[in-house]
Amino acid sequence: MSSAIPTRADLAALPAYVPGRTIPGAIKLASNEVPGGPLPSVAAAIAQATSQVNRYPDMGSQALAERLAGELDVPTERIAIGCGSVSLCQQVVQAMCAPGEEVLFAWRSFEAYPIVTQVANAAAVTVPLDAGHRHDLGAMLDAITPATRVVFVCNPNNPTGTVVHREALTEFLDRVPPHVLVVLDEAYREFVTDREVPDGLEFARTRQNVAVLRTFSKAYGLAGLRVGYAVGPEEVVTALRKVYVAFSVNALAQTAALASLDAKDELLARCADIVLERTRVRETLLAAGYEVPETEANFVWLPLGERTVEFAQHQLEHKVVVRPFAGDGVRVTISTPEENDVFLDAARSFPR
């Protein structure tokens, strides 16, 4: 019998993306999904679009790109549509990096960054968060080398919810070499209430080495359909489109994204409700003695260190699924008041 066909040897060490667990009968607070289902208008648009799924979708998502161009006040040539922002992260690395060139990001940050970097044969360079669980922009500047091609700044940061403010980010961008693309990953932008947190488009419109990633998965409630977009320099967007997997943004996703933009005001009102709950949950945890950094996302971070897995197991015993990052902490999605109360009751009963 012949030996097995060899695959890339480095893939054996590739870290696996760990999705939030779904356990029947348990409350899922592990994936940063919004608790409400699609609005009736969005559900109706999706249902109507199902009659055309025998046809290929528009590969360029032209209608969605044009709509976003109007919404965001940028030319369509500077917008790339992708299969969720995580797919766009991988497209960025594939488009910008030759094998061995470097991708720089904070750690801990979005767990897909090291995965997409290795898949694209680039080299990951990580910089620890500071003592407040925020990006250490000074240390990140020091880590840039002539081989650096991409820097990811997740703002708000996943999984800590912490943010980079306008003044610090402006100073950082002023000092990043022009050959380095800075990607502002703003998957949770719609939950931000801190006025000192900049809209990344402020920089993407005026700087030639800044791109912004956004998604319809979170605030717009389309996590199951996978659609996001990038705004960046025209030459970068052209390259992103070249490495796009053909037809990966399906017709239902494109239709749902357009319908969600039509219902934007109603969807953003839901975000405001989540922000109120976010404040309540954090304050309750603080009162119970937990350390919880200020968060501008739809989740809270509990830096529990070596007790992380134990806390997650305790929550599971109370029928709540949270997202543990072993040795670091637990991320907990903000849900409805009723579901949040179940989590909080379990957190208060955790022996410390």
Backbone torsions as a table, in degrees:
resi	resn	phi	psi	omega
1	MET	NA	134.3	-179.0
2	SER	-71.9	156.5	179.8
3	SER	-72.7	163.7	-179.9
4	ALA	-63.9	148.4	177.9
5	ILE	-68.6	127.2	-177.5
6	PRO	-72.0	141.9	172.0
7	THR	-115.2	178.8	179.9
8	ARG	-56.0	124.2	-175.9
9	ALA	-64.5	-32.7	-175.3
10	ASP	-71.0	-16.4	-178.8
11	LEU	-69.1	-18.3	177.1
12	ALA	-63.7	-28.3	-179.6
13	ALA	-99.3	5.2	-178.0
14	LEU	-67.4	123.7	177.8
15	PRO	-65.8	138.0	-179.4
16	ALA	-85.1	139.8	172.6
17	TYR	-69.9	130.0	-176.6
18	VAL	-106.5	103.9	178.1
19	PRO	-74.8	158.4	174.6
20	GLY	-63.3	136.6	-177.5
21	ARG	-71.2	145.8	171.9
22	THR	-116.3	116.6	-178.4
23	ILE	-120.7	120.7	-178.8
24	PRO	-52.8	132.4	178.1
25	GLY	85.9	-5.9	-179.7
26	ALA	-105.4	155.6	175.8
27	ILE	-83.0	124.2	-176.2
28	LYS	-96.8	110.6	177.2
29	LEU	-122.4	40.9	-169.6
30	ALA	-116.6	-9.7	-170.2
31	SER	-124.7	9.0	178.8
32	ASN	59.0	29.0	172.8
33	GLU	-77.9	153.8	172.4
34	VAL	-84.1	148.6	-172.3
35	PRO	-73.5	-27.9	-177.3
36	GLY	-81.4	146.7	174.9
37	GLY	-75.9	-176.5	-179.7
38	PRO	-63.6	146.9	175.0
39	LEU	-62.7	153.2	-180.0
40	PRO	-53.7	-39.2	-179.2
41	SER	-66.3	-36.8	179.0
42	VAL	-71.9	-43.1	178.7
43	ALA	-61.0	-38.4	179.6
44	ALA	-66.4	-39.9	178.7
45	ALA	-65.0	-40.1	177.9
46	ILE	-63.9	-45.3	-178.9
47	ALA	-60.1	-42.3	-179.9
48	GLN	-65.5	-37.0	-178.3
49	ALA	-69.0	-21.2	-178.6
50	THR	-63.3	-22.6	-179.1
51	SER	-70.8	-11.0	-178.0
52	GLN	-113.0	14.7	-174.6
53	VAL	-75.3	-1.8	170.9
54	ASN	-75.6	-9.9	179.4
55	ARG	-103.0	147.9	174.3
56	TYR	-65.5	146.4	175.1
57	PRO	-72.8	164.9	172.5
58	ASP	-63.9	113.6	-173.6
59	MET	-62.8	-31.1	-179.4
60	GLY	-92.7	1.5	-177.7
61	SER	45.7	47.9	-171.0
62	GLN	-62.0	-42.9	-178.7
63	ALA	-62.3	-41.3	179.4
64	LEU	-68.2	-41.8	179.0
65	ALA	-61.8	-41.8	179.7
66	GLU	-66.9	-39.5	178.6
67	ARG	-64.3	-43.9	178.9
68	LEU	-64.7	-36.4	178.1
69	ALA	-58.3	-42.0	177.4
70	GLY	-68.7	-41.1	-179.3
71	GLU	-65.9	-37.7	-171.4
72	LEU	-101.2	-7.5	-179.2
73	ASP	60.5	49.4	173.4
74	VAL	-136.3	152.7	178.8
75	PRO	-66.1	149.7	178.0
76	THR	-59.7	-28.2	-180.0
77	GLU	-64.7	-12.7	-179.0
78	ARG	-108.2	15.8	-179.7
79	ILE	-123.2	129.0	173.7
80	ALA	-118.9	132.1	177.1
81	ILE	-96.7	138.9	-179.5
82	GLY	-140.0	172.0	-177.0
83	CYS	-81.4	69.5	-172.7
84	GLY	82.7	158.3	-178.3
85	SER	-68.2	-23.9	178.7
86	VAL	-66.1	-37.6	175.7
87	SER	-64.4	-39.0	178.0
88	LEU	-66.1	-33.0	174.1
89	CYS	-57.4	-45.5	-179.5
90	GLN	-67.3	-39.9	178.0
91	GLN	-61.1	-39.0	178.8
92	VAL	-59.2	-48.8	-177.6
93	VAL	-66.1	-42.4	178.3
94	GLN	-62.2	-37.8	-176.3
95	ALA	-77.8	-29.0	-171.5
96	MET	-101.2	-24.4	-168.0
97	CYS	-113.4	129.5	164.1
98	ALA	-80.2	161.5	179.8
99	PRO	-52.7	130.6	177.9
100	GLY	89.8	-15.3	176.2
101	GLU	-71.2	160.7	-163.9
102	GLU	-102.4	143.2	172.4
103	VAL	-119.2	125.0	-174.0
104	LEU	-110.2	135.8	176.1
105	PHE	-157.4	160.3	176.7
106	ALA	-72.6	161.4	175.5
107	TRP	-147.7	120.8	19.5
108	ARG	-92.9	139.1	174.6
109	SER	-141.7	-157.2	-174.9
110	PHE	-57.6	124.7	-171.3
111	GLU	-68.9	-11.6	177.3
112	ALA	-76.0	-21.8	-175.2
113	TYR	-56.9	-51.4	179.7
114	PRO	-65.8	-28.6	-179.6
115	ILE	-69.3	-52.2	-177.6
116	VAL	-65.9	-29.7	178.7
117	THR	-66.1	-46.9	-179.1
118	GLN	-69.2	-38.9	178.2
119	VAL	-58.0	-36.4	-179.2
120	ALA	-86.0	8.6	178.6
121	ASN	65.4	21.9	173.7
122	ALA	-94.2	174.5	-177.3
123	ALA	-110.4	127.6	179.6
124	ALA	-85.0	134.8	174.0
125	VAL	-124.7	122.2	-176.0
126	THR	-113.1	148.2	178.0
127	VAL	-126.7	124.7	-177.5
128	PRO	-60.6	146.6	170.1
129	LEU	-62.6	159.4	178.9
130	ASP	-79.7	-175.8	-175.5
131	ALA	-64.3	-20.5	177.5
132	GLY	-94.2	12.6	178.6
133	HIS	67.4	28.2	179.2
134	ARG	-111.2	163.9	173.1
135	HIS	-59.4	132.8	173.7
136	ASP	-94.9	86.5	-171.9
137	LEU	-65.6	-33.4	177.2
138	GLY	-62.7	-45.4	178.1
139	ALA	-66.8	-33.3	177.5
140	MET	-67.2	-39.5	175.1
141	LEU	-60.4	-42.7	-179.7
142	ASP	-64.1	-25.2	-176.8
143	ALA	-85.7	-9.0	178.6
144	ILE	-71.9	132.8	178.8
145	THR	-126.0	174.1	175.4
146	PRO	-60.1	-18.6	179.5
147	ALA	-88.4	-7.4	-179.0
148	THR	-72.1	129.9	179.3
149	ARG	-117.3	-30.6	-176.7
150	VAL	-137.0	138.8	170.7
151	VAL	-124.5	123.1	174.9
152	PHE	-94.1	129.5	171.5
153	VAL	-122.7	108.9	-176.8
154	CYS	-89.2	114.5	-169.7
155	ASN	-141.5	103.9	-0.1
156	PRO	-64.0	154.2	-176.0
157	ASN	-81.8	135.4	172.7
158	ASN	-102.8	117.3	24.9
159	PRO	-109.7	8.6	-170.6
160	THR	-88.9	-20.4	-178.7
161	GLY	77.7	-1.8	-178.1
162	THR	-76.9	162.6	-172.0
163	VAL	-130.5	162.0	171.4
164	VAL	-106.9	130.3	-178.4
165	HIS	-86.8	163.8	-172.9
166	ARG	-57.7	-48.9	-176.3
167	GLU	-61.0	-44.7	-179.8
168	ALA	-67.0	-40.2	-179.4
169	LEU	-68.4	-39.9	178.2
170	THR	-60.9	-45.6	178.6
171	GLU	-62.0	-40.7	178.0
172	PHE	-61.1	-50.1	-177.7
173	LEU	-64.2	-33.8	177.7
174	ASP	-62.6	-26.0	-174.2
175	ARG	-102.5	-10.6	178.1
176	VAL	-72.0	132.0	179.3
177	PRO	-58.5	147.5	-175.4
178	PRO	-65.1	-18.3	-179.6
179	HIS	-81.5	-4.2	-176.8
180	VAL	-103.0	128.6	176.2
181	LEU	-87.8	123.6	175.0
182	VAL	-97.7	121.6	-179.1
183	VAL	-105.8	114.4	177.0
184	LEU	-90.5	106.0	-177.0
185	ASP	-88.6	106.9	-172.5
186	GLU	-116.7	50.0	-178.2
187	ALA	-62.0	-24.2	-175.3
188	TYR	-112.6	21.4	-174.6
189	ARG	-54.0	-39.2	-173.2
190	GLU	-69.4	-11.9	179.1
191	PHE	-96.7	-1.6	-175.9
192	VAL	-77.2	129.3	175.2
193	THR	-117.9	-14.3	179.0
194	ASP	-71.5	116.7	-175.7
195	ARG	-70.1	-13.5	177.9
196	GLU	-84.0	-4.8	176.0
197	VAL	-88.5	118.5	-174.5
198	PRO	-76.3	153.3	166.5
199	ASP	-76.8	119.0	-176.3
200	GLY	-57.6	-23.1	179.6
201	LEU	-64.6	-23.2	174.6
202	GLU	-55.0	-38.4	-177.9
203	PHE	-87.7	-38.0	-177.9
204	ALA	-64.6	-30.3	-179.3
205	ARG	-73.2	-25.2	-169.5
206	THR	-117.1	-13.0	-176.6
207	ARG	-116.6	142.1	-175.6
208	GLN	-85.5	-1.2	180.0
209	ASN	-128.4	30.6	178.3
210	VAL	-127.8	133.8	172.9
211	ALA	-128.7	153.5	-179.9
212	VAL	-122.7	136.7	174.5
213	LEU	-111.4	136.7	175.8
214	ARG	-135.9	165.1	-177.4
215	THR	-141.3	156.1	171.4
216	PHE	-96.5	3.6	-174.1
217	SER	-74.6	-31.5	-170.8
218	LYS	-95.5	-88.2	-174.6
219	ALA	-58.6	-32.6	-176.9
220	TYR	-90.0	-2.4	171.3
221	GLY	68.1	30.5	-177.8
222	LEU	-114.7	34.6	-177.2
223	ALA	-57.0	-33.1	-177.9
224	GLY	-79.6	-6.2	-177.8
225	LEU	-109.4	-18.4	170.8
226	ARG	64.1	84.6	173.9
227	VAL	-150.5	134.0	177.9
228	GLY	-149.8	-177.1	-179.3
229	TYR	-152.2	158.6	176.1
230	ALA	-121.1	144.2	171.9
231	VAL	-123.5	124.2	-177.2
232	GLY	-163.6	-172.5	177.1
233	PRO	-57.9	146.2	-174.0
234	GLU	-58.3	-40.0	-177.9
235	GLU	-68.1	-32.7	176.7
236	VAL	-69.7	-44.4	179.0
237	VAL	-62.4	-40.2	176.9
238	THR	-59.1	-41.9	178.9
239	ALA	-67.7	-38.6	177.5
240	LEU	-59.9	-40.9	179.8
241	ARG	-66.7	-30.1	180.0
242	LYS	-69.8	-30.8	-178.9
243	VAL	-99.1	6.5	177.5
244	TYR	-66.0	136.6	173.6
245	VAL	-75.4	120.9	-172.3
246	ALA	-54.1	132.9	174.7
247	PHE	63.9	19.1	-175.4
248	SER	-73.8	-21.3	171.6
249	VAL	-91.7	103.5	-170.3
250	ASN	-75.1	170.6	-174.3
251	ALA	-64.5	-37.2	179.7
252	LEU	-66.2	-39.3	179.0
253	ALA	-64.3	-43.8	179.7
254	GLN	-62.9	-43.9	178.7
255	THR	-63.3	-44.1	-178.5
256	ALA	-65.4	-38.3	179.0
257	ALA	-63.7	-43.5	178.3
258	LEU	-63.4	-43.8	179.2
259	ALA	-65.3	-34.2	178.8
260	SER	-68.7	-36.2	175.6
261	LEU	-65.1	-34.9	175.6
262	ASP	-63.0	-32.0	-176.9
263	ALA	-104.3	25.1	-172.7
264	LYS	-56.3	-43.8	-176.4
265	ASP	-60.4	-42.8	-179.7
266	GLU	-67.7	-39.1	179.7
267	LEU	-68.5	-39.5	179.4
268	LEU	-70.0	-26.2	173.2
269	ALA	-64.2	-35.1	174.4
270	ARG	-62.2	-39.0	178.8
271	CYS	-61.3	-38.9	179.2
272	ALA	-62.3	-37.6	176.4
273	ASP	-64.0	-40.1	179.5
274	ILE	-65.6	-38.0	178.2
275	VAL	-61.7	-41.4	177.0
276	LEU	-61.0	-43.8	177.7
277	GLU	-66.8	-36.1	177.6
278	ARG	-57.7	-44.6	178.9
279	THR	-63.4	-44.6	-179.2
280	ARG	-63.6	-45.4	-178.8
281	VAL	-62.3	-46.0	-178.6
282	ARG	-63.4	-44.8	-178.7
283	GLU	-63.6	-36.4	178.2
284	THR	-66.9	-41.0	178.4
285	LEU	-66.0	-41.2	177.6
286	LEU	-61.0	-42.6	179.7
287	ALA	-64.7	-27.1	178.9
288	ALA	-83.8	-1.6	175.6
289	GLY	99.8	7.3	179.3
290	TYR	-84.8	150.0	167.1
291	GLU	-85.1	125.7	179.5
292	VAL	-140.0	107.2	179.2
293	PRO	-59.8	153.3	173.1
294	GLU	-59.9	137.4	-175.0
295	THR	-126.8	142.7	176.2
296	GLU	-117.9	17.4	180.0
297	ALA	-110.9	-165.5	177.8
298	ASN	-101.9	36.2	178.6
299	PHE	-154.5	165.8	173.5
300	VAL	-120.5	157.9	-178.4
301	TRP	-120.7	128.4	176.1
302	LEU	-114.1	103.9	-178.6
303	PRO	-77.4	84.0	-172.2
304	LEU	-94.5	-2.8	176.1
305	GLY	56.8	-125.9	-174.6
306	GLU	-69.7	-12.6	-180.0
307	ARG	-96.4	8.6	-176.3
308	THR	-57.8	-53.7	-176.5
309	VAL	-65.5	-37.8	178.4
310	GLU	-61.7	-42.2	178.7
311	PHE	-65.1	-42.9	179.5
312	ALA	-62.7	-39.4	178.1
313	GLN	-66.3	-39.3	177.2
314	HIS	-60.7	-42.8	177.7
315	GLN	-63.6	-40.5	-179.7
316	LEU	-62.9	-36.7	176.7
317	GLU	-64.1	-20.4	176.0
318	HIS	-102.4	19.2	174.9
319	LYS	66.9	35.3	175.9
320	VAL	-127.5	128.6	179.0
321	VAL	-102.9	117.6	175.0
322	VAL	-113.5	176.8	-176.7
323	ARG	-111.6	102.5	178.6
324	PRO	-85.6	142.5	170.0
325	PHE	-116.9	96.0	-168.0
326	ALA	-49.5	130.6	178.5
327	GLY	84.6	-11.7	-177.4
328	ASP	-115.5	-63.5	-176.3
329	GLY	178.9	-175.1	-177.1
330	VAL	-122.4	133.0	174.1
331	ARG	-103.4	133.2	-176.9
332	VAL	-128.1	120.5	179.5
333	THR	-72.9	140.5	174.8
334	ILE	-80.3	128.4	-177.7
335	SER	-122.9	-146.3	178.1
336	THR	-75.0	160.0	177.4
337	PRO	-55.4	-38.9	-178.0
338	GLU	-65.8	-45.8	179.6
339	GLU	-69.6	-38.6	177.3
340	ASN	-61.2	-37.3	179.8
341	ASP	-64.4	-36.4	177.4
342	VAL	-63.1	-44.7	177.1
343	PHE	-60.5	-46.6	-176.8
344	LEU	-64.2	-39.6	177.1
345	ASP	-60.4	-42.7	178.8
346	ALA	-67.1	-39.0	179.1
347	ALA	-62.6	-39.7	-179.8
348	ARG	-67.6	-26.9	-178.6
349	SER	-90.6	-1.0	179.2
350	PHE	-71.1	124.4	-177.7
351	PRO	-69.7	128.7	-179.6
352	ARG	-135.0	NA	NA
